[in-house]
Amino acid sequence: MHTLDHDHSSQPTPLKLVLAGGCGGIGRAIALQAQRQGMRVAIADLPASIERHRVAGLPHFELDAKNPDSVAKAMALAAEELGGLDACVNLVGFMTAPQTLASMSVDTWQDVIHGNLDAAFYISRAVLPYLQQSERASLVHIASGLGAWARPNFGAYGPAKAGIILLTRQLALENAPVVRVNAVAPGAVDTAFLRGGTGRSDEQAAPTLNPDSYGQVVPLGRIAAPKDVVGPVMFLLSDAAAYMTGQTLHVNGGTYMP
């Protein structure tokens, strides 16, 4: 007679994930999918975003991504709540109304760079000490196709996201082999981001582009929904991407093919 020896101790513990800027449309979709997959999830975001879009059943921590002290505190609280961190997804970012670089004020330039590229640096720096203690550490930055494919009138946003793509590569080299660092670069996604940003606007304003007309020029025939970005992010967090670091996955329905 043969017996099966099931070693339950070998079962992996749930992945401990923090979502920076996780109250936005993409962040909430990732949080729900991560919960379905058994992960332990914490969200860090602006107080206004948490008030409007709290994800039921999850711990939330206030985060001002432009303030390195606030970022460090939020990551420490998330790590304490979850008992460490295995993964982080940085969804922080915003863009201004369409304008040329030549017409952009210095204050606006600095605000966009600060709220995108600087924030990505602050989040990376704050979370890496926790990830370095994990055996399956992964950091994913949400970049943008505009960081690789220049389009007019996006001001400082494209340069900021280009910086995040290179930041991802440099972090990947500096933290290998312990922490994998990758990016996802979506095209336009139909969320509050197109209307000024979660927690930064009333979210009811006219979008910066028309989702229907935009969809007509996308090879796959439509604008992206948050769920379209979830799969690539979850893939990069998973063991299926264990041999990937320093990469940027472009999710744009075929509008940009690097």
C-alpha positions in Angstrom: 0.0 0.0 0.0 1.3 3.4 -0.9 0.6 6.5 1.2 0.7 10.1 0.1 2.7 12.4 2.3 1.3 15.9 2.0 3.7 18.4 3.4 1.4 21.3 4.1 4.4 23.2 5.5 5.7 23.6 2.0 2.7 25.6 0.9 3.7 29.2 0.1 2.5 31.9 2.4 0.2 34.5 0.9 2.0 37.2 -0.9 2.1 40.5 1.0 1.4 43.4 -1.3 1.2 47.1 -0.9 -0.5 49.3 -3.6 0.8 52.9 -3.6 -2.0 55.0 -5.2 -4.2 51.9 -4.9 -7.5 53.8 -4.7 -7.6 54.7 -8.4 -9.5 52.7 -11.0 -6.6 50.4 -11.9 -5.5 50.1 -8.2 -8.9 49.0 -7.1 -9.0 46.4 -9.8 -5.6 45.0 -8.9 -6.6 45.0 -5.2 -9.7 42.9 -5.9 -7.8 40.4 -8.1 -5.0 40.1 -5.6 -7.6 39.3 -2.9 -9.1 36.6 -5.1 -5.7 35.1 -5.5 -5.3 34.9 -1.7 -2.8 37.8 -1.4 -2.7 40.0 1.7 -3.1 43.6 0.5 -2.7 47.1 1.9 -3.4 50.3 0.1 -1.6 53.7 0.6 -3.1 56.8 -1.0 -4.2 60.4 -0.6 -6.8 60.9 2.2 -9.3 62.2 -0.4 -8.8 59.1 -2.5 -9.3 56.8 0.5 -12.4 58.7 1.5 -14.0 58.3 -2.0 -12.8 54.9 -2.9 -12.0 52.8 0.1 -11.7 49.1 -0.8 -13.8 47.1 1.7 -11.9 44.8 4.0 -8.4 46.2 3.3 -6.2 48.4 5.5 -5.6 51.8 4.2 -2.8 54.2 5.0 -2.5 57.9 4.1 0.2 58.7 1.5 1.4 61.9 0.1 3.8 60.6 -2.6 5.4 64.0 -3.0 6.6 63.9 0.6 9.4 61.3 1.3 8.6 61.3 5.0 4.9 60.5 4.3 6.0 57.7 1.9 8.4 56.2 4.4 5.7 56.2 7.1 3.1 54.6 4.8 5.4 51.8 3.8 6.4 51.2 7.4 2.8 51.0 8.5 1.9 48.7 5.6 4.8 46.4 6.5 3.8 46.3 10.1 0.2 45.6 9.3 1.0 42.7 6.9 4.1 41.4 8.7 6.5 42.4 6.0 6.2 43.1 2.3 6.9 40.9 -0.7 5.6 43.2 -3.4 4.7 46.7 -4.2 2.9 48.2 -7.2 3.4 52.0 -7.7 0.3 53.5 -9.3 0.9 57.1 -8.3 0.8 59.7 -11.0 -1.2 62.5 -12.7 -1.1 64.7 -15.8 -2.2 68.3 -16.4 -4.5 69.6 -19.2 -3.0 69.3 -22.7 -0.3 71.9 -23.3 3.0 72.3 -25.1 6.2 72.3 -23.2 7.0 75.8 -24.5 3.8 77.1 -22.9 4.2 75.2 -19.6 5.1 77.2 -16.5 8.0 76.1 -14.4 5.7 75.5 -11.5 3.6 73.1 -13.5 6.6 71.3 -14.9 8.0 70.8 -11.4 4.6 69.7 -10.0 4.2 66.9 -12.7 7.8 65.7 -12.4 7.4 65.7 -8.6 4.1 63.8 -8.6 5.3 61.2 -11.0 9.1 60.6 -11.3 10.1 61.9 -7.8 7.2 60.0 -6.3 8.4 56.8 -8.0 11.9 57.3 -6.5 10.5 58.0 -3.0 8.3 54.9 -3.1 11.1 52.7 -4.4 13.6 53.9 -1.8 11.1 53.5 1.0 9.9 50.0 0.1 13.1 48.3 -1.0 14.4 47.6 2.5 11.3 45.6 3.2 11.4 43.8 -0.2 15.0 42.9 0.3 13.9 40.7 3.2 11.6 38.6 1.0 12.5 35.6 -1.1 10.0 36.5 -3.8 10.3 40.3 -4.0 8.8 42.2 -6.8 8.4 46.0 -7.5 6.2 47.1 -10.4 5.9 50.7 -11.5 3.0 51.9 -13.7 4.6 53.9 -16.4 3.0 55.0 -19.7 3.3 54.5 -23.4 3.9 58.2 -23.5 7.2 57.6 -21.7 8.5 55.8 -24.9 6.4 57.2 -27.7 6.4 61.0 -27.8 3.1 62.7 -28.6 2.5 66.5 -28.7 0.8 68.5 -25.9 1.4 66.1 -23.0 3.8 68.5 -21.4 5.9 67.1 -18.6 4.0 63.8 -18.3 5.8 62.0 -21.0 9.3 63.0 -19.8 8.3 62.0 -16.3 7.1 58.6 -17.4 10.2 58.1 -19.5 12.2 58.7 -16.4 10.2 56.0 -14.6 11.0 53.5 -17.3 14.7 54.2 -16.9 14.4 54.3 -13.1 12.9 50.8 -13.4 15.9 49.5 -15.3 18.4 51.0 -13.0 16.6 49.7 -9.9 16.5 46.2 -11.6 20.2 46.2 -12.0 21.0 47.5 -8.6 18.7 45.2 -6.7 19.2 41.9 -8.7 19.0 39.1 -7.9 16.9 39.7 -4.7 14.3 42.1 -6.0 12.8 42.0 -9.5 11.8 45.5 -10.8 9.6 45.9 -13.8 7.1 48.3 -15.3 3.7 48.3 -17.1 3.1 51.0 -19.6 -0.6 51.4 -20.4 -2.1 53.5 -23.2 -5.1 55.5 -22.3 -7.3 53.8 -19.7 -10.9 54.9 -19.0 -10.6 55.9 -15.4 -10.8 59.1 -13.3 -7.2 59.7 -14.4 -8.5 61.1 -17.6 -10.6 63.6 -15.7 -7.9 65.0 -13.4 -7.0 62.1 -11.2 -8.5 60.2 -8.2 -8.3 62.4 -5.1 -7.1 65.4 -7.2 -10.3 66.4 -9.0 -14.1 66.0 -8.8 -13.7 63.1 -11.2 -16.7 64.3 -13.1 -15.0 66.7 -15.5 -14.7 66.1 -19.2 -12.0 63.6 -20.0 -8.8 64.9 -21.6 -9.6 62.6 -24.6 -12.9 61.2 -25.9 -12.9 57.4 -25.1 -15.1 56.6 -28.1 -13.1 58.5 -30.7 -9.9 57.2 -29.1 -11.1 53.7 -29.4 -11.7 54.1 -33.1 -7.9 54.5 -33.8 -6.8 51.6 -31.5 -6.1 48.4 -33.5 -8.1 46.4 -30.9 -11.0 48.8 -31.4 -11.5 50.3 -27.9 -10.0 52.2 -25.1 -8.6 50.1 -22.2 -10.5 49.3 -19.1 -8.7 48.8 -15.7 -9.0 45.0 -16.0 -6.8 45.2 -19.1 -3.9 46.3 -16.9 -4.5 43.9 -14.1 -3.4 40.8 -15.9 0.1 42.1 -16.8 0.6 43.5 -13.3 -0.4 40.2 -11.7 1.9 38.3 -14.1 4.9 40.4 -13.1 4.2 39.8 -9.5 3.9 36.0 -10.0 6.4 33.2 -10.2 5.6 33.0 -13.9 7.7 36.2 -14.3 10.5 34.9 -12.1 13.1 35.4 -14.8 12.0 38.9 -15.8 13.5 42.1 -14.4 14.1 45.5 -15.9 11.3 45.0 -18.4 8.4 47.3 -19.5 5.2 45.6 -20.7 3.3 47.9 -23.1 -0.5 47.5 -22.8 -2.1 49.7 -25.4 -4.3 47.6 -27.8 -1.7 47.9 -30.5 -1.3 51.7 -30.7 2.4 51.5 -29.9 4.6 48.5 -30.8 8.2 48.9 -29.6 
